[in-house]
Amino acid sequence: MRASKIFSKINEIGEEIKEIKNFLREMFGAKNKNDAVIDELTNIINTQGKVIENLIDKTYAQDTSLQAVLIKPYRGNPRLYKDGKRLDTNSMTGFDISWNWDREIEVTVRNE
């Protein structure tokens, strides 16, 4: 009788281990699916960001009716457009804008 109780307990332990394995498989499967969804959403957001940047560039880089346009996001580099041309701000340390009602706007990019 003792042997049958021991084998019964071993079988119960085996069943518990199988349930734990199945639970872990389901958990990791869900994690992989969630990771795939997060990656897909990240790609969509990055693509939307590129589309918006491209739209802004095409809008202001081709518009010669505006003397100057400054776009300063909270994060990232500012963008300066003058007379329909985008000024290089990649190595910029600062910029100066001076204007009067009766003169053209002067935009100077500092690269110190």
C-alpha positions in Angstrom: 0.0 0.0 0.0 2.7 2.4 0.7 4.2 1.9 -2.8 0.8 2.6 -4.4 0.5 5.8 -2.4 4.0 6.9 -3.4 3.3 6.2 -7.1 0.0 8.0 -6.7 1.8 11.1 -5.3 4.4 10.9 -8.0 1.6 10.8 -10.7 0.0 13.9 -9.0 3.3 15.7 -9.0 3.8 14.8 -12.7 0.4 16.2 -13.5 1.2 19.4 -11.6 4.4 19.7 -13.5 2.5 19.3 -16.8 0.1 22.0 -15.8 2.9 24.3 -14.9 4.6 23.6 -18.3 1.4 24.3 -20.2 0.9 27.5 -18.2 4.4 28.7 -19.0 4.0 27.8 -22.7 0.8 29.9 -22.8 2.4 32.7 -20.9 5.4 32.9 -23.2 3.2 32.5 -26.3 1.1 35.5 -25.2 4.3 37.5 -24.5 5.6 36.8 -28.0 2.2 37.9 -29.4 2.3 41.0 -27.3 5.8 41.8 -28.4 4.8 41.4 -32.0 1.9 43.8 -31.6 4.1 46.3 -29.8 6.7 46.0 -32.6 4.0 46.5 -35.2 2.6 49.6 -33.4 6.1 51.0 -33.1 6.7 50.6 -36.8 3.4 52.3 -37.5 4.3 55.3 -35.3 7.7 55.6 -36.9 6.2 55.5 -40.3 3.6 58.2 -39.4 6.5 60.3 -38.0 8.4 60.1 -41.3 5.2 60.9 -43.3 4.6 64.0 -41.1 8.3 65.1 -41.4 8.1 64.6 -45.2 4.8 66.6 -45.4 6.3 69.5 -43.4 9.4 69.5 -45.5 7.5 69.5 -48.8 5.1 72.2 -47.6 7.6 74.7 -46.4 10.6 73.9 -48.6 8.5 74.6 -51.7 6.6 77.6 -50.4 8.4 80.8 -51.5 5.5 83.0 -50.3 6.8 82.7 -46.7 10.0 84.5 -45.8 10.9 82.3 -42.9 9.4 79.5 -40.9 10.8 78.1 -37.6 9.5 74.8 -36.2 10.8 74.1 -32.8 9.6 70.8 -31.3 10.0 70.0 -27.6 12.3 67.2 -28.5 14.7 67.0 -31.4 16.2 69.5 -33.7 14.4 72.7 -34.8 13.8 73.2 -38.5 14.3 76.5 -40.2 13.0 77.4 -43.7 13.9 80.6 -45.4 12.7 81.6 -48.9 11.5 78.1 -49.7 14.8 76.4 -48.6 15.5 74.3 -45.6 18.5 75.5 -43.6 20.9 72.9 -42.2 20.4 72.7 -38.5 22.2 69.3 -37.8 25.3 70.9 -36.3 23.6 74.0 -35.1 24.3 75.5 -31.7 21.9 78.3 -32.0 20.1 80.7 -34.3 19.2 84.3 -34.5 16.1 85.8 -36.1 15.9 89.5 -36.6 13.0 91.3 -38.3 11.3 94.6 -38.7 7.9 95.4 -40.3 9.5 97.2 -43.2 12.4 94.8 -43.9 13.1 91.2 -44.8 13.6 88.7 -42.0 17.2 87.7 -41.4 17.9 84.2 -40.1 21.4 83.3 -39.0 22.3 79.7 -38.0 25.3 79.5 -35.5 27.6 76.5 -35.7 30.0 77.1 -32.9 
